[in-house]
Amino acid sequence: MLLKISVIGPAGALLLATLSSAAVAEQLTSSDHAKCMDKSGGVTAEMLDCDGAEMKRQDKRLNGAYQKLMAKASDMQKAALRESQRLWLAYRKTTCDLIYKFGSGGTLDSISASSCEVDTLAQRVKFLESLASN
């Protein structure tokens, strides 16, 4: 059986890419986020609220991992970590902003951009936590 999928616009392409990596995202984000998204019923405002709550959870984890790394780092490592974090923040903003710049400005764009931010943050958290555990 051949399945044909049509994707309209960059936001649709990003959403498709996000959905295809759903297994990875499920492991990176909290179970509370998954439950919230299930309960949202596909309502944009509720989905964005779920992402906002997950961003707060992930940001707290990010700050914890960052502080743990800074506490054990040499001066050279601290400088490298600060620079890496500064560049990562710029990367996240510019990457996820592309969804708006290339999108049509609809609700799909806002959901895709929000998902981009959550996923990018969760990936960074996992990375810093892995460094901190060494």
N, C-alpha and C positions, 0 to 999 in steps of 0.2 A: 504494500500500500504506500503510495506516494503522498506526502503531506506538504502542501504548499503554504508558506507563511509570507504574508506581505507586511512590511514594516513601513510606516509613513513617517518620514522625517527623522532627524537626529535623536530626538527624545525617544521615539519608538525604538530606534536601534539600541540606545542605551538601556532602555527598559528590557529589551530582549536579552542583551548581554548580562544585565543584572539577574534576570530570571534564570538564565543558563548557568549562572554561578550561584544559584540559590543554596545549594548544599554547602558551599564554602561560607556564605553569609550566615547561614543558620548556625554554624559552629562558632562564628566570631561574635555574633550579637547574642544578647541575653534571651533566655526563655520567656521573660516578661515581654520583650519586644515582639516575639513571635505570637504570643497569646494576644497582645494588644492589636496587632495587625489582623489576626483572625477575627477578632471582635469588631473591627472597624467596618466590616461589611463593604469595603471598597469606597467608603465615603472619604473624599479627599481631606477634609479638615481633620477628621479623626486619624487618618493615616499620618498626616503631618504632626499631629500631637504625639502619636506613638514614636515617630522618629525623634521628635524633640526630647521626649523622656529618655529615649535610648542614648541620645547625644550626651545628656547629663550624666547618665550612668557610665558611659565610655570615657567621658572627659575626666571623671573622678578617678577611674582606673589609670588613665593616661598620666594624670598628675602624680598618682602614687608611684607608678613605675619610673617616671622622670625623677622624682625626688629620691627614690631608692638608688638610682644610677648616680645621681649627683653626689649622694652621701659617700659613695665608695670610689668615686672617680678621682684621678689625678687632675692637676690643673690643666694639662693638655687634653685629657679626656673630657673635662667639663667644657672647655672651649669648643671642642668638636661636637659635643652633644648639643650645646646651645645653637651652634651654627646649623646643625642638621635639623633641629626642631624649627628654627626660623625658616629655613628653606622648605621644610615639609609643610608648614602652615601656608606658605605662599603657593606651593604646588596644589594643595587641597583646594584652596580658594579658586585659583585660576582654572583648575581642571573641572571642578563642579560648576563654575560659572559659564563654562562653554555650553552647557546644556541650554541656558537661557539665550546666549548669544546666537546659537544656531537653531533654536527651537521656534515654535510659533507663539509662545507665551501662554499656552493653555495649561490646564490643570495637570496634564501628563508631564509637562516640563517641571512643574513645581515638585511633583512626587519623585520624578527621576533625579532632580538635583538634590533633594533631601536624602534620597537613598544613596546617592553618590557620597554625600558627606558622612552619613552613618557608616557605610562600608569602608570608606577611606580611613576614618577615625578608628574603627574596630581593627583594621589591618595594622595601623600604627601601634595601637595598644598591644596587640599580640607581639609585634616586633620588639617594642621596648621591654615588655615583660620577659621575653626570652633573653634579652641582653641582661636584664636585672637578675635573672635566676642563675646566671653563670658565675 
